[in-house]
Amino acid sequence: MKGLQKKIKTQSAGIFFSICRYAFFLSFCFVILYPFLYILVNALKESSDFANPLVQWVPSRMYLGNFLSAVKVFDMGRAVGNTLLYEILPSLLQFCSCGIAAYGLARFDFKGKKLLMGIMILNILVPPMMIITPSYVNFSQMDFLGILKGLSHLMGQDLRPNLIDTPWVFYLPALFGVGLKGGFFIFIFSQFYRKFPKELEEAAWLDGAGAWRTFVSIVVPTSGPAAVTVFLFSVVWHWNDYYLAQMYLAEHPTFSVSLNNFTLNRISAVLEEGMAQGKALAVPTLMAGCLMFILPLVTLYIIIQKKFIASVTNSGIVG
């Protein structure tokens, strides 16, 4: 009898903890998925459904007109084009430059290495908001150590170019590996390269390969785990970037900037609707724009999710 009671007690405790565990995970999933479900449902609602308090999670019918409205309101072609030109291409350039810089820091000893490592850590720790003023001044009057300023005084005219509203405000930092999250990407690459077997590089050196040939032929083909992590993070962070794009590209809004600057007056003017009708269309149009904004990132992650999960384990960013 006591054995039976103990068994029943153990089974009851197991069932109780299982229920608690499933309740926790279901609640956690709901918190994570709720924003996406809200965006999806409201993007498919008509304005009449959105104004109807009886229609919450199931629209009366699937309505795709909000996506056409979003294309017009957010000037989708121009916004996506600006995002690809000013954000995604620099992210790919920074992906390459950070890999080269990390290999140099991880494998070679030279004067000033500790200083560069400290600068890399500062690049990780200091947010862009803290240095945006000097950065903006530097790009608006581009100079290096005051050389052009001195020449300007001698020649009587300002020789410092204004790079604001040009692609160079993103391409130059990306080229030198100090763009958006550049220090973090160098850190990921360098952690991977430190664990890379030196025997492979020494074998390449014995065969007559130099440092550059060794990096391109030996190191790069085997750095897939770190490369996948950096590639995904770089594309996602640049695609989502609003702050720098808003500061530097007033005349060339990216997709994220267009979403952030969404207003009722704008939708009413673009769609040629009155304020009342524009107000009814505002949220469904905005949700359709948000859904179109996140779909490329979700698609990218679905394509490379297996490689990304494996790369996080081996790239040195865990723990």
Stockholm file with secondary structure:
# STOCKHOLM 1.0

chainA/1-319         MKGLQKKIKTQSAGIFFSICRYAFFLSFCFVILYPFLYILVNALKESSDFANPLVQWVPSRMYLGNFLSAVKVFDMGRAVGNTLLYEILPSLLQFCSCGIAAYGLARFDFKGKKLLMGIMILNILVPPMMIITPSYVNFSQMDFLGILKGLSHLMGQDLRPNLIDTPWVFYLPALFGVGLKGGFFIFIFSQFYRKFPKELEEAAWLDGAGAWRTFVSIVVPTSGPAAVTVFLFSVVWHWNDYYLAQMYLAEHPTFSVSLNNFTLNRISAVLEEGMAQGKALAVPTLMAGCLMFILPLVTLYIIIQKKFIASVTNSGIVG
#=GR chainA/1-319 SS CHHHHHHHHHHHHHHHHHHHHHHHHHHHHHHHHHHHHHHHHHHTCCHHHHHCTTCSSSCSSCCCHHHHHHHHHTTHHHHHHHHIIIIIHHHHHHHHHHHHHHHHHHHCCCTTHHHHHHHHHHHHHSCGGGSHHHHHHHHHTCCSTTHHHHHHHHHTSCCCCCCTTSTHHHHHHHHTTCSTTHHHHHHHHHHHHHTSCHHHHHHHHHTTCCHHHHIIIIIGGGCHHHHHHHHHHHHHHHHHCCHHHHHHCTTSCCHHHHHHTCCHHHHHHHTTCCHHHHHHHHHHHHHHHHHHHHHHHHHHHHHHHHHHHHHHHHTTCCC
#=GC SS_cons         CHHHHHHHHHHHHHHHHHHHHHHHHHHHHHHHHHHHHHHHHHHTCCHHHHHCTTCSSSCSSCCCHHHHHHHHHTTHHHHHHHHIIIIIHHHHHHHHHHHHHHHHHHHCCCTTHHHHHHHHHHHHHSCGGGSHHHHHHHHHTCCSTTHHHHHHHHHTSCCCCCCTTSTHHHHHHHHTTCSTTHHHHHHHHHHHHHTSCHHHHHHHHHTTCCHHHHIIIIIGGGCHHHHHHHHHHHHHHHHHCCHHHHHHCTTSCCHHHHHHTCCHHHHHHHTTCCHHHHHHHHHHHHHHHHHHHHHHHHHHHHHHHHHHHHHHHHTTCCC
//
